[in-house]
Amino acid sequence: MERILDSQMRPMPSNRPVPKQDFVNHYLVKWKGFSYLHCYWVPEHEFEKAYKSISGLETMVNQFHSTMESLGNNAYDFVAIPPEWVNVDRIVSCREEDGQRKYLVKFKGLSYDECYWESESDISTFQNEIRRFVDVNFGQRRGVYVDHERNHENFKQIITSLTPEFITGTLHPYHLEGLNFLRSAWSNRTHVVFADEMGLGTSVQSIAFLASLFEENVAPFLIVAPLSTLRNWERGFATWAPHMNVVVYVGTSQARTVITQHEFYLPRGHVNGVRGETMQDRIKFDVILTSYEIIDVDTAVLKPIKWKCMIVDEGNRLKNENPKLFYSLKRYTCEHHVLLTGRPLQVVNPEQQAEHLSALEKRKRNRKQIVEKEAEPTAGEAARQANKKTRGPYRRTHRNPEPRPLIEGQGKSLRVLGFRRSERRTFLDTLMRYGVGRCDWKKFVFPLAWKTYDEINDYGVFFLKHIIKHTQDSNPPTFSDMVPKEGLTRDKVLTRITVMMLLEEKVKLIENHPRKAVFPDRIIGRYAPLRKEKDWNKEHDKLLLRAVSKHGFGKWIDIVSDKEFELEQVICKALKVPVENLIRIDPFQKDPRRQLADYLRKRFEILEIAMSDECAENDCHSGRRSERPLQDIAIAHIRMSVSAM
C-alpha cells in the first residue's frame, strides 16, 4: 500500500435473504506500483486486523485523519483522485508480458516519474493515444530529418488570406504575416528577434513556423521558456500542430531519465533506409520544450543533439536577468535562433538583442543582418568598434541598463519592476518581519539574494510610495496603475512598520541605558503584566525586545532556540514545563517548543500594546491629535525617507 486517499461510509455486501445495507467506514487505497486506475475501497475493519502485522499502518491512518481535519471547511472541495489522473496523456513504451501487450503510460497531470505499466485491456478506451504511439515508434510518420538548403531564391511566401494545410485551425492575416517574416529570415540564414505586444500570438506564429519547417522534413527543434509557460506551449502545439511529436522535458532527475530512455531515441534498426545510423538519425521527437533551469542542468543530454532551430521565449531576459542561461545556450549546436519577447519594439533594445544573437551563433556574422531592415551602425556601435584596439581582450564594456517596465507578463507570470509574484511575496514577508528601518534594505538582501541591491531599492521605494497613498482596503485588488496589492492590508503594513520602528528605539534605549526601565511608570501602571510576574521580569522583556530585533517579528521558535538570550529555561520555569520535555522523540509529534513560542508571542503582544499606547500618548502631548497615530507615523517616516533618497 502506498497511501490512503479518502475515507467514506459505504455499504457492506450482505448474504441475507432480505438485503439490509450496513454502512461502515471504508478507506480508498493507492497501491504501490499501480496507477490510480486500480485504487479501491477497503473496509476499516481490514485495517484494524492488519495493524499488528504491518508496521506503520496505524500511523499512516492517523496521519490521514490529521490531514483531513486540517482541511477544515475546504474538505468539501477535496477531490481524492482528480479526473485527469486516470486519463492517458502519452504512451511512452510497450512490452510483451505473459503473451499480453503492456504499455508504459503517462497520465495527465502526473509527471514521468509516475508512469505505470498497464495492460491493453485497462486502457482500451484510449485508442487515439495507442495509435499515436504506434505511429511515432513503428509507422512512417516521417522520414529521416534532412539538411535543408536555405536560400532566398527558393523562398515561397504563404498567402496571407489562406491558412496553410499543415496548421490545424485558422490563422489571422497578421499571424500569416509573422509566419512569412520568420520563414524569410530562415531562408536568408538570419537570426531574428520576434517582438510583439502580449496576447497577439507570438507563440502561435512560432508554432506555425516550426510546423512549416517540419512539413519540409526539417527538425528537431528546441524551445526554451519559463517553467510556468511550458504547458501553454504544449497546449499550443496540440491545438495548431497536433501531428508533431512534442516532449516536455522537465521534472525531477528520475522523471527526466524516463524521458531520455523512452522519448528521445528510436531503437537501432528502426529507421528505414539508413545504414550506419547515428543517434541523430534515431531521434524520435520533433520538438523539445524545456525550462531555463533544465537547459543548464542537463547539458550532457541536450548538447549532443544538432538542433535546426532554437526558440527562446522571453529572450529579453537573456543577459540582464539570466546570464547563466545565456552562456549555457552558447554551448549548443543550432542552425537558427529566434528570440521571442512580449515587449513592444520601442522598448526592446535591438542593438543589445543583436549582440545576444551574434554571441549565440558560433560563426561570425554581420550584426546588421539581424534586424529586419539593414541599417548603418549606430554612433554607439561605431564608437565601440573604434575603441576595440584600445582596450584589453578581456575587458568588459559597462552599459547603462535599460529602464525596467512597470508591469510585464500577465497572470501568474506578471512581474512588477522585474519582481515575480513569489519575489513580491518574499519582499512583503520580510517587511512584515523587520519593518523598513531606515530604508537601507539591509534585512532584504539575504531573502532576495538573487536580486541586486539596486533592484531591491527600486522596488522598495516603489512599494512604499504605493502604500502611503490613501487607498482603502475595500478597494479592488490592484492599485490605480493596475499593480496588484498582493492581498496586503494597508493599515496592518503601516502599523507593523511603526511597531518595528518603536522596537528599534527601545533596543537603542536598552543598549545606551541598560539600567533604565523600558517603559515609563505611567505606562507600567496601566498594564499589570509589565509590573512583575513570578518568573518573568523587566530584564526578560529587554531580552525579548532585542531577540525580536535580531530575528524579526513572528520567529518565536528561533528566539526560543537562540542561546544568546537563554529564554528557553526562563519560559519553562514560568510555564512549569520540565526542560526534558522539549526533546522531540517522535518525528510526528508536535514540536514541544510551540508552547514556549506561544508564550513569547503573547508576551510580545503586551509589549506591542504598551509601545503603541506610549506612542499615542506622546503624539497627543506634542499637540498632534490623530485617530490613527501608528499609521500616520509610518506615513511620515516613509515620506521623509523616500524624499531623502
C-alpha positions in Angstrom: 0.0 0.0 0.0 1.3 3.4 -1.0 -1.1 5.8 0.8 -4.7 6.4 1.8 -6.5 8.8 -0.5 -10.0 9.2 1.1 -12.5 7.7 3.6 -16.2 7.3 3.2 -19.2 5.4 4.8 -20.1 2.8 2.3 -22.5 -0.2 2.4 -21.1 -3.7 3.2 -22.1 -6.6 0.9 -24.7 -8.8 2.6 -25.7 -12.5 2.1 -29.0 -12.1 4.0 -32.2 -13.2 2.2 -33.6 -9.7 2.7 -30.6 -7.4 1.9 -30.0 -4.8 4.6 -27.4 -2.2 3.9 -24.9 -1.9 6.8 -22.8 1.2 6.3 -19.2 1.1 7.6 -16.2 3.3 7.1 -14.0 2.5 4.1 -10.6 3.8 3.0 -9.7 4.5 -0.6 -6.2 2.9 -1.1 -3.5 3.7 -3.6 -1.3 0.6 -4.1 2.5 0.7 -4.8 3.4 0.1 -8.4 -0.2 0.6 -9.7 -1.8 3.6 -11.2 -4.9 5.4 -9.9 -7.0 3.2 -12.2 -6.5 0.4 -9.7 -7.5 2.2 -6.4 -10.3 0.6 -4.5 -12.1 0.8 -1.2 -11.1 -1.3 1.8 -13.3 -1.6 4.9 -11.9 -0.2 8.1 -12.0 -3.5 10.0 -9.5 -4.9 7.5 -7.1 -2.2 8.5 -7.6 -3.0 12.2 -6.8 -6.6 11.6 -3.5 -5.6 9.9 -2.3 -3.1 12.5 -0.2 -5.7 14.3 1.2 -7.4 11.2 2.1 -4.3 9.2 4.3 -1.8 11.0 3.5 1.9 10.4 0.0 1.2 9.1 -1.8 2.7 12.1 0.5 5.8 11.9 -0.5 6.1 8.2 -4.2 6.1 9.1 -3.7 8.6 11.9 -1.7 10.9 9.6 -4.5 10.7 7.0 -7.1 11.7 9.6 -4.9 14.6 10.7 -4.6 15.8 7.2 -8.3 15.7 6.6 -9.0 17.6 9.8 -6.6 20.3 8.8 -8.6 20.9 5.6 -11.5 22.3 7.8 -14.1 24.0 5.6 -12.1 23.2 2.5 -12.8 19.5 2.9 -15.9 19.9 0.8 -13.7 20.9 -2.2 -11.4 18.0 -1.6 -11.0 15.5 -4.6 -9.2 12.3 -3.8 -8.4 11.4 -7.4 -8.6 14.3 -10.0 -10.2 13.0 -13.2 -7.1 13.7 -15.3 -5.1 11.3 -13.2 -7.0 8.4 -14.9 -6.8 9.8 -18.4 -3.9 8.7 -20.6 -1.7 11.6 -21.7 1.0 9.6 -23.6 2.1 6.1 -24.1 5.9 6.0 -23.9 6.8 2.4 -24.3 5.4 -1.2 -24.7 6.5 -4.8 -23.9 5.2 -8.3 -24.1 4.4 -10.0 -20.8 2.8 -13.4 -20.5 1.6 -13.2 -24.0 -0.1 -9.9 -23.4 1.0 -6.5 -24.5 1.5 -3.9 -21.8 2.1 -0.2 -22.2 4.1 2.2 -20.1 1.6 5.1 -19.6 2.0 8.7 -18.6 -1.3 10.1 -17.2 -2.4 13.7 -17.5 -1.5 15.9 -14.6 1.3 13.5 -13.4 5.0 13.6 -14.2 7.1 11.0 -16.0 8.3 9.5 -12.7 4.7 8.4 -12.1 4.4 6.3 -15.2 2.9 2.8 -14.8 2.7 -0.4 -16.9 -0.9 -1.0 -17.9 -2.4 -3.9 -19.9 -4.0 -3.2 -23.2 -7.5 -4.0 -21.8 -7.1 -1.4 -19.0 -6.6 1.4 -21.4 -8.7 0.1 -24.3 -10.8 3.3 -24.3 -7.7 5.4 -25.3 -7.3 4.1 -28.8 -6.1 7.5 -30.1 -3.1 7.5 -27.8 -2.3 3.9 -28.7 -2.4 4.7 -32.4 -0.2 7.8 -31.9 2.3 5.7 -30.0 2.4 3.1 -32.8 2.7 5.8 -35.4 5.6 7.5 -33.7 7.5 4.3 -33.0 6.7 2.0 -35.8 4.9 4.0 -38.5 6.0 6.1 -41.5 5.1 9.4 -39.9 8.2 11.0 -41.4 11.5 10.1 -43.0 15.0 10.9 -41.7 15.5 14.5 -41.0 17.2 16.3 -43.9 19.7 19.1 -44.3 17.7 21.9 -45.8 19.4 24.1 -48.4 18.3 27.6 -47.5 18.4 30.4 -49.9 16.2 33.4 -50.7 15.5 32.3 -54.3 13.7 29.2 -53.1 11.6 31.1 -50.5 7.9 30.7 -51.1 5.7 33.2 -49.4 2.5 31.9 -47.8 -0.7 33.6 -49.0 -1.9 35.8 -46.1 -5.6 35.1 -46.9 -5.3 31.3 -46.6 -4.3 29.2 -43.7 -1.8 26.5 -44.8 -2.7 22.8 -44.6 0.0 22.0 -42.1 -1.8 24.1 -39.5 -5.0 22.9 -37.7 -7.3 25.9 -37.2 -7.5 29.3 -38.7 -4.7 31.9 -38.6 -5.3 35.7 -38.7 -3.7 37.7 -41.5 -1.2 39.2 -39.1 -0.3 35.7 -37.9 0.5 34.7 -41.5 2.5 37.9 -42.0 4.6 37.0 -39.0 5.0 33.4 -40.3 6.2 34.8 -43.7 8.7 37.0 -41.8 10.1 34.1 -39.8 10.3 31.9 -43.0 12.1 34.7 -44.9 14.6 35.0 -42.1 15.2 31.3 -42.1 15.8 31.3 -45.9 18.3 34.2 -45.5 20.1 32.4 -42.6 19.3 35.5 -40.5 18.6 35.2 -36.8 15.7 37.3 -35.5 14.2 39.0 -32.5 10.4 38.5 -32.8 8.9 41.2 -30.7 5.1 41.8 -30.4 2.6 43.0 -27.9 1.5 40.5 -25.2 -1.5 38.4 -26.3 -1.0 38.9 -30.1 0.2 35.3 -30.7 4.0 35.2 -30.9 3.8 31.6 -29.8 1.2 30.7 -32.3 3.2 32.2 -35.1 6.3 30.4 -33.9 4.5 27.1 -33.8 3.3 27.7 -37.3 6.9 28.5 -38.4 8.2 25.2 -36.9 5.3 23.3 -38.4 6.2 24.7 -41.9 9.8 23.5 -41.5 8.5 20.1 -40.3 6.4 19.9 -43.4 9.7 20.1 -45.3 11.1 17.3 -43.1 13.3 19.7 -41.1 13.7 19.1 -37.4 14.4 18.7 -34.4 13.6 21.9 -32.6 14.3 23.2 -29.1 12.1 25.7 -27.3 13.4 27.2 -24.0 10.8 29.0 -22.0 9.9 29.9 -18.3 8.6 26.9 -16.5 5.2 28.5 -15.9 4.6 28.8 -19.7 5.6 25.3 -20.9 2.1 23.9 -20.5 0.8 26.8 -22.7 3.3 25.9 -25.3 2.3 22.2 -25.1 -1.4 23.1 -25.5 -0.5 25.4 -28.4 1.2 22.5 -30.3 -1.8 20.2 -29.5 -4.1 22.9 -31.0 -2.2 24.1 -34.0 0.2 21.3 -34.9 -1.0 18.0 -33.3 0.9 15.9 -35.8 4.2 16.9 -34.3 5.7 14.9 -31.5 6.3 17.3 -28.7 8.0 16.3 -25.5 8.0 18.4 -22.3 11.5 17.8 -20.8 11.2 19.0 -17.1 10.7 17.4 -13.7 12.9 15.5 -11.3 16.0 13.7 -12.3 14.1 10.4 -12.2 11.4 11.8 -14.5 13.9 13.2 -17.0 15.7 9.8 -17.0 12.4 8.2 -18.1 12.0 10.8 -20.8 15.5 10.2 -22.2 15.1 6.4 -22.1 11.8 6.3 -23.8 11.0 9.6 -25.6 14.4 10.6 -27.1 15.6 7.9 -29.5 14.3 5.0 -31.5 16.0 1.6 -31.1 18.7 0.7 -33.6 17.3 -0.7 -36.8 14.0 1.2 -36.6 15.0 3.8 -39.1 14.2 2.6 -42.7 16.7 3.1 -45.5 19.6 4.2 -43.3 22.9 2.4 -42.9 25.2 3.1 -40.1 22.5 5.2 -38.4 23.7 7.7 -35.8 22.0 8.9 -32.7 20.9 12.0 -34.6 19.2 9.7 -37.2 17.2 7.9 -34.5 15.7 11.0 -32.8 12.1 10.2 -32.0 10.8 13.6 -31.0 10.2 16.7 -33.2 10.2 19.4 -30.5 11.6 19.5 -27.0 10.0 22.0 -24.6 12.2 22.7 -21.6 12.9 25.4 -19.0 15.7 27.8 -18.3 16.9 25.7 -15.3 17.0 22.3 -17.2 18.9 23.8 -20.2 21.8 24.3 -17.8 21.5 21.2 -15.7 21.1 18.7 -18.5 23.7 20.0 -20.9 25.2 16.5 -21.3 21.8 15.2 -22.6 20.7 18.1 -24.8 24.1 19.4 -26.1 25.0 16.4 -28.4 21.8 17.0 -30.5 22.2 19.1 -33.6 19.2 21.5 -33.4 17.7 23.0 -36.5 16.0 25.9 -34.7 16.1 27.1 -31.1 13.4 29.4 -29.9 14.0 31.3 -26.6 10.8 32.7 -25.0 11.1 36.0 -23.2 14.5 36.4 -24.8 14.8 39.9 -23.4 15.9 38.3 -20.2 19.0 36.6 -21.6 21.6 38.9 -20.4 20.0 41.4 -17.9 18.3 38.8 -15.8 19.9 35.4 -16.6 23.5 35.5 -17.8 23.9 31.8 -16.8 21.2 30.9 -19.3 22.9 33.0 -22.0 26.3 31.2 -21.6 24.6 27.8 -21.4 22.8 28.3 -24.7 26.1 29.3 -26.4 27.3 25.7 -25.9 24.5 24.3 -28.1 24.8 23.5 -31.8 22.0 25.2 -33.6 21.4 26.5 -37.1 18.8 29.2 -36.4 17.9 31.3 -33.4 14.6 33.1 -32.6 14.3 35.3 -29.5 10.7 36.0 -28.6 9.6 38.9 -26.4 6.2 40.2 -25.4 7.6 43.7 -25.1 7.0 46.2 -27.9 9.8 47.1 -30.3 10.2 50.6 -28.9 11.1 49.1 -25.5 13.4 46.3 -26.8 16.9 47.4 -27.4 17.6 46.0 -31.0 21.3 46.6 -30.7 21.6 44.6 -27.5 19.4 41.8 -28.8 21.6 41.7 -31.9 24.6 41.1 -29.7 22.7 38.3 -28.0 22.0 36.6 -31.3 25.5 37.2 -32.6 27.0 35.7 -29.5 24.7 32.6 -29.6 25.9 31.8 -33.1 29.4 30.3 -33.3 30.2 31.7 -36.7 31.0 35.4 -37.1 28.2 37.3 -38.8 27.4 40.8 -39.7 25.2 42.2 -36.9 23.1 44.4 -39.1 21.6 41.3 -40.8 19.7 40.5 -37.6 17.3 43.4 -37.8 14.5 43.4 -40.4 16.0 46.4 -42.2 19.6 46.8 -43.0 20.9 49.9 -41.4 24.2 51.7 -40.8 25.9 51.1 -37.4 24.7 53.4 -34.7 27.0 56.0 -33.3 27.4 53.9 -30.1 28.3 50.8 -32.1 30.8 52.7 -34.3 32.4 54.1 -31.1 32.8 50.6 -29.7 34.3 49.3 -32.9 36.8 52.2 -32.8 37.7 51.5 -29.2 38.3 47.8 -29.7 42.0 48.4 -30.4 42.5 50.5 -27.2 41.1 48.0 -24.7 42.3 44.7 -23.4 40.8 41.5 -24.8 39.0 40.5 -21.6 37.8 43.9 -20.5 34.0 44.3 -20.3 32.1 47.2 -21.6 29.7 48.7 -19.0 26.5 50.0 -20.4 23.6 51.7 -18.6 20.8 49.1 -18.3 17.6 49.9 -20.0 14.8 51.1 -17.6 12.6 48.3 -16.5 8.9 48.5 -17.4 6.5 48.8 -14.6 4.5 45.7 -15.5 5.5 42.7 -17.6 3.6 39.5 -18.4 0.2 38.6 -17.1 -1.5 36.2 -14.6 1.0 34.2 -12.5 3.8 35.4 -14.8 3.2 39.1 -14.1 6.3 41.0 -13.0 6.4 44.4 -11.3 9.7 46.1 -11.9 11.1 42.7 -12.6 9.8 41.1 -9.4 7.8 37.9 -9.9 4.9 37.0 -7.7 7.0 34.9 -5.3 9.6 37.6 -5.1 7.0 40.2 -4.2 5.6 37.9 -1.6 9.1 37.5 -0.1 9.6 41.3 -0.1 6.3 41.7 1.8 7.0 38.9 4.3 10.4 40.5 5.0 8.8 43.9 5.5 6.3 42.4 8.0 9.1 40.7 9.8 11.6 43.5 10.1 9.8 46.7 9.1 11.7 49.1 6.8 14.2 50.6 9.3 16.0 53.5 7.6 15.0 52.2 4.1 18.5 50.8 3.7 17.1 47.4 2.9 19.9 45.5 4.7 17.4 42.9 6.0 16.1 42.3 2.5 19.4 41.4 0.8 19.6 37.8 2.1 15.9 36.8 1.5 16.2 38.3 -2.0 19.7 37.1 -2.7 19.1 36.6 -6.4 18.3 40.4 -6.8 20.8 43.2 -6.9 20.7 45.9 -4.2 19.6 48.5 -6.8 16.7 46.3 -7.9 15.6 45.8 -4.3 15.9 49.5 -3.6 13.9 50.5 -6.7 11.1 48.1 -5.9 11.2 49.1 -2.2 10.8 52.8 -2.9 8.0 52.0 -5.4 6.2 49.8 -2.9 6.4 52.5 -0.1 5.1 55.2 -2.4 2.1 53.0 -3.2 1.5 52.0 0.4 1.3 55.6 1.7 -1.4 56.5 -0.8 -4.9 57.0 0.7 -6.1 53.6 -0.5 -8.9 51.9 1.4 -8.7 48.2 2.0 -12.1 47.7 0.5 -10.9 48.8 -2.9 -10.2 46.3 -5.8 -7.1 44.0 -5.5 -5.0 46.4 -7.6 -3.8 50.0 -7.2 -4.8 52.6 -9.7 -1.9 51.8 -12.0 -3.1 48.1 -12.1 -0.2 46.9 -9.8 -1.5 44.1 -7.6 -1.8 44.6 -3.9 -0.7 41.0 -3.2 -3.5 40.7 -0.7 -1.9 43.1 1.8 -3.9 45.1 4.3 -2.6 48.7 4.2 -3.3 49.5 7.9 -1.6 46.4 9.1 1.5 47.1 7.0 1.7 50.7 8.2 1.1 49.6 11.8 3.9 46.9 11.6 6.3 49.5 10.2 5.7 51.8 13.1 5.8 49.0 15.8 9.2 47.8 14.4 10.4 51.5 14.5 9.3 51.8 18.1 11.0 48.4 18.8 14.3 49.6 17.5 14.1 52.8 19.6 13.6 50.6 22.7 16.6 48.4 21.8 18.7 51.6 21.4 17.5 52.7 24.8 18.4 49.3 26.3 21.9 49.5 24.8 22.6 53.1 25.8 20.9 52.9 29.3 21.0 49.3 30.5 19.6 50.1 33.9 16.8 52.3 32.7 13.3 50.9 32.6 11.9 50.0 29.2 8.6 51.9 29.8 7.8 55.0 32.0 6.0 54.4 35.2 2.7 55.7 33.8 2.6 53.0 31.2 3.7 50.3 33.6 0.9 51.3 35.9 -1.7 50.7 33.3 -0.6 47.1 32.5 -0.3 44.7 35.4 1.8 42.1 33.4 4.5 44.8 33.0 4.9 45.4 36.7 6.1 41.9 37.6 5.3 38.3 37.2 6.5 35.4 39.2 9.1 34.1 36.9 9.3 36.9 34.3 10.7 40.3 35.0 11.7 43.5 33.2 15.1 42.2 32.3 13.5 39.4 30.4 11.4 41.9 28.5 14.6 43.6 27.4 16.0 40.3 26.1 12.7 39.6 24.2 12.9 43.0 22.5 16.5 42.5 21.5 15.7 39.0 20.2 12.7 40.2 18.1 15.0 42.9 16.7 17.5 40.2 15.7 15.2 37.5 14.3 12.2 39.6 13.3 8.6 39.5 14.2 6.9 36.1 14.3 10.1 34.0 14.5 9.3 32.8 18.0 10.8 29.3 17.8 14.1 30.8 16.5 14.1 33.1 19.5 13.4 30.2 21.9 16.3 28.3 20.4 18.8 31.2 20.4 21.4 30.5 23.1 22.4 34.2 23.2 19.2 35.2 25.0 18.7 32.0 27.1 15.0 32.4 27.2 14.1 28.8 27.0 14.7 27.9 30.6 13.0 31.1 31.8 9.8 30.2 29.9 9.9 26.6 31.0 10.1 27.9 34.6 7.2 30.3 34.0 5.1 27.6 32.4 6.3 24.9 34.9 7.4 22.7 32.0 10.5 20.5 32.5 13.2 21.2 30.1 13.5 17.5 29.4 10.0 17.6 27.8 11.4 19.7 25.0 13.2 16.7 23.5 11.3 15.6 20.4 11.3 11.7 20.3 8.5 11.0 17.7 9.1 12.8 14.4 5.3 13.0 14.0 4.9 14.7 17.4 4.0 18.4 17.5 7.1 20.5 18.2 7.1 20.9 22.1 8.7 24.3 21.7 5.5 25.5 20.2 4.1 26.0 23.7 7.1 28.2 24.5 6.8 30.1 21.3 3.1 30.9 22.1 4.1 32.3 25.5 6.6 34.6 23.8 4.1 35.7 21.2 1.5 36.6 23.9 4.2 38.4 25.9 5.3 40.5 22.9 1.6 41.4 22.2 1.6 43.0 25.7 4.8 44.9 24.9 3.4 45.9 21.5 0.3 47.3 23.1 2.3 49.2 25.6 4.6 50.7 22.9 1.6 51.7 20.9 -0.1 53.3 23.9 3.1 55.2 24.8 3.5 56.4 21.2 -0.2 57.6 21.0 0.3 59.4 24.3 3.5 61.2 23.2 1.8 62.1 20.0 -1.1 63.7 21.9 1.3 65.6 24.2 3.1 67.0 21.2 -0.1 68.7 20.0 -0.8 66.3 17.2 -4.1 64.5 17.5 -4.8 61.6 15.2 -7.3 58.8 15.2 -4.6 56.5 13.7 -1.3 57.7 15.2 0.6 54.5 14.3 -0.3 54.7 10.6 0.3 58.4 10.4 3.8 58.0 12.0 4.6 55.3 9.4 3.5 57.5 6.6 5.5 60.5 7.8 8.6 58.3 8.2 8.2 56.8 4.7 7.8 60.2 3.1 10.8 61.6 4.8 12.9 58.5 3.9 11.8 58.4 0.3 12.4 62.2 -0.2 15.9 61.8 1.1 16.8 59.1 -1.4 
